[in-house]
Amino acid sequence: MIKPSLDQLMEKVDSKYTLVIIGARRGRDLQAGKPKQVDSKSNKPVTIALEELDASKLFFERGKSTPRG
């Protein structure tokens, strides 16, 4: 079974799109050398990012969209 599960992660965010964006951005930070916030058996940055989200180590704030004109 994949851990953390999608159901667990969806409780932390408002949409799958948000989940993908958080995982990708944090994964890039980890690849750039920023320290991990959780102990992980995985070496994959996105997996570590999702484990951090599941452990409530990552937070996000929904921004306001600006109208295009």
C-alpha positions in Angstrom: 0.0 0.0 0.0 1.2 3.5 -0.8 1.8 5.6 2.3 0.6 8.2 2.9 -2.6 7.4 1.2 -4.5 9.8 -1.0 -7.4 9.8 1.4 -5.2 10.9 4.3 -3.6 13.6 2.2 -6.9 14.9 0.9 -7.9 15.7 4.5 -5.0 18.2 4.6 -5.7 20.1 1.4 -8.7 21.4 -0.5 -8.1 19.8 -3.9 -5.9 17.3 -5.8 -4.5 20.2 -7.7 -3.3 21.8 -4.5 -1.8 18.5 -3.4 0.2 18.3 -6.7 1.4 21.9 -6.4 2.5 21.5 -2.8 4.3 18.2 -3.5 6.1 19.6 -6.5 7.2 22.8 -4.9 8.5 21.2 -1.7 10.1 18.4 -3.8 12.1 21.0 -5.7 13.1 22.6 -2.4 14.4 19.2 -1.1 16.3 18.6 -4.4 17.9 22.0 -3.9 19.3 20.9 -0.6 16.8 22.1 2.0 16.6 19.8 5.0 13.9 17.2 5.5 11.3 17.8 8.2 10.5 14.1 8.7 12.4 10.8 8.9 11.7 9.0 5.6 12.8 5.7 4.2 12.4 7.1 0.7 15.0 9.0 -1.3 12.4 10.5 -3.7 11.8 14.2 -3.0 8.1 14.3 -3.8 7.4 11.2 -1.6 9.2 13.0 1.3 7.2 16.1 0.6 3.9 14.2 0.8 5.1 12.5 4.0 5.8 16.0 5.5 2.4 17.1 4.5 0.8 14.1 6.1 2.8 14.8 9.3 1.4 18.4 9.3 4.9 19.9 8.7 3.8 21.8 5.6 1.1 24.5 5.4 -0.4 26.4 2.5 -2.5 29.5 2.1 -4.9 29.9 -0.8 -4.1 33.1 -2.6 -6.5 35.3 -4.3 -6.6 35.1 -8.0 -6.2 38.3 -9.9 -8.5 39.0 -12.9 -7.0 39.1 -16.3 -7.6 42.3 -18.2 
